[in-house]
Amino acid sequence: MKYILVDQKMPQEFVEKLKVFPYEIVKTRANKNINSSLNSHPDILVHGLPNGDIICDRDNFSYYRDKFKGRQLYMTEKSLGDAYENHVYLNAFFYENYLVGNLKLLDKNLLNFYRQRNFMLINVKQGYSKCSSLVTNKFIATSDMGIYKALKDKINVIKINHKEIILKDYPYGFIGGASGFIDNNLILTGNLGKHSSGYLIENECQKEKLKILELGQNFLEDFGSILLI
């Protein structure tokens, strides 16, 4: 069974729209060590591995073990903390045979998995690599120049304009945190047309024959990604 993991603070009306997919929806549990704007973001608390196994926040391991029934779970080597470098242990993404993230900050259990399976590890400065990157099975979109430069000669990646995405208590959020990808559908937490680079993403979806599902009609909002696990 697959699961859709969402921020426990995501509006219920958004959650209801995700029920069109035949997967159980799981809400995160906030990690009290992290500030309240980020402490329930899926891409900070959980990382779904390519083989279906899951690495999760060690302080809430029992919660996720109960939610993700039938799956092999591992916990982060260290507890997550409020400092930037202490809560990005799982904030990376894989695409084809690449793993992208700040390798100096990523959890050792996560890195060991990808190294043992001969993934190509791409190091970037951005600790919020997953949050900064909209990931489909056909292309990636990011506003982060470091990620874009690291990937542009390897895979199909689109550079979009920075900011323009809401994140509570912060000046702005990121496109990855405002999106997910489920069964050939790009999921967005708001209206793509309200972002100045929205047309680039829409054009690429049309080109690659991907559907778009907008959960709301206001500006895109960063809820720490919608993860299909």
N, C-alpha and C positions, 0 to 999 in steps of 0.2 A: 504494500500500500504506500502511496505517496501522500505527502502532507503539504499544505500551504501554511507557511509560518508568517504571521503578521504581528506588528506592534500591538500590544495590549491597549494602547491609547488610540488606535485607529478608529475613526468614526464607524459606528455600527452599520450605517447605510453603505459604506464602502465594503465592509465585510459581507453584507448580504449579497452584493453584486458578484462577489467571488464564488458564491454558491452555485453558479452556473457550471462550475467545473466539478468533476466527480471525485474530489479529494477532500479528506477531512481537514478542516481549518483549525490550526492551533495558534493560540495567542501566547506571546512571550510572557515571562515573569521578570519584573524589574529587578535589576541588581542594585541593591541599596548603596553599594560602594561608589556608584557613578552618579553624576548629576542628573536631575530629573528629566532634563530635555533629551538625554541620550540613553538613559538606563534601561529602556525596554526596546531598543532598536534591534531587530533580528540580525542585521549584519555585524553587530557588535557581540551578540550573545551566542550565536550558533553558526556553524559552517558545515554545509552539506558536502560530503566528499563524492567524487565521481562514481564510486562503487556502491553508493547508497548508505554507507556508514556516516555517522554524524559526530562532530566534535562540538561540545557545548561548554558554556560557563560552568566551571566546577562548583561554584557556590549554589547553583540551582540544578545540579546534576540530577537529583532524584525527581525533580519536577519534570524535566525533559525526558527522563527514562520512562516515566509513567505515561507521558503524552505520545512519544514515538514508539508505540508498541511494535514488536517484531523487528526492530532495527538494532544494529550494533552501535552503541554510544561510547564515546571516549570523552574525558573531561580535559579542560585546559591544564597545562602543567602548573600554572600559577593562578591565583585569584585575580580577577579583574579589579582595577582601581580607577580613581577619578582622573588622575593625570593622563594626558594624551597617550604617552608611550605605554601606559598600563591598561588601556581598554581597546587597543586595536590589534590584539593578538590574533583574532579570527577574521579581520577585515581585509580579505583577499578574495580573488576570484580565479576560476579556471576557465579557459576557452580552448577547445581542441586539446592540444598537448602542452599548453602553457599554463603556468601559475604566475599571477601578477600580484605583487604586494611589496611592502617594505620588509625585506627579508631579515633585517636586523631586529625588527619588532614582532615578527610573527611567532606564534606558539610553536614550540619545538615538536610537539606531536603532529601538528599540521604539516610542518616542513618535512618531517621524516616520512610521512605518507607519500608525498609527492616525489621526494628524492628516490625512494625505494621503487617507484614505478616509472622512473626515468622521464618525468615531466621536465620541460625546460623552464627553469625558474627565472623570472624577469624581475629584477629589483628596481623599485621606484622610490622616490622620497616620500610620496603620499601615503601616510599611514591609513587613511580612509580610502583605500583603493577600491573596495567594492562599492562603498557609498558613493564614490566619485564616478562610477561607471555603470551605464545602462548596458546590460549584457543580454543578447539574444543568441540564437544558434547560427545567425548569419552575419551579424556585425556587432560592434561595440560603439557606444557614443560616450564621450567624456568632455568635460571642460578643463580637465587637468592637463597642462601642457607636457608635464613630465611623462604621464601615462601615454599621451598621444605620441610623443616622440619615440618612446620605447617600443610602441606597437606598430607604427605606421608602415614599416617596411616588412612586417610579418603577417598581419591580418587586416581584415576590413574594419577600419576604425574611423569614426567621424569626430571631428573637433567641433564642439558647440560653444556658444557664448557662456561666459561665467556668470554666476549669481542667478537672479530671476526665479529662485525657488525658495519657498518658505521653510524655515526651520525655527521652531519655537525657541525664543530666548537667544537666538543667534542672528547675525546680519543676513545670512543666507544658508541654504542647504545645497544638496547635490542631486544630480539627475539619477544616479543609481539608487539613492535612497527614496526617490519618488517613483520607482518603477519595479516591475518584475516581468518574468517571461514564463508563460504557462501554455503548453500545447499550441504552439505557433501563434500565440497571442501576446503582444506587448501590452502589459498592464500599466496604466498610469494613474497617479493619485489626483489628477486634475486635468484641465483642458490643455492639450498640447499646443493649441493655437495661441495661447497666452504667453508662450515662451518665444523669444525672437529667433531661436534656432529650431523651433518646432517643425518647420517645413522641411528641414534637412532630414530629420528623423522620419517624418511622414513619407518623404520621397523614397528613402531607403527601404521602408517597410513595403511600399507599393512595388518597388523593384524586386524585392525578395519574396513577395507574396505573403507577407505577414499581416495578420489582423491587428487592430488597435482597440483596446477596451479602456475607456476613460471612466474612472470610478466617480469623478466629480467634475464640475464645470467651472470651478474657480482656478486660481493659480496652482501650479504643481506644489506639493508639500512633501518634505522629506520625512518619511516614517521609518527610515532605516532599511529600506528594501522590502519587497514581497518575495519570499523565497519558496520555490518549489523544491521540496526535499524528498 
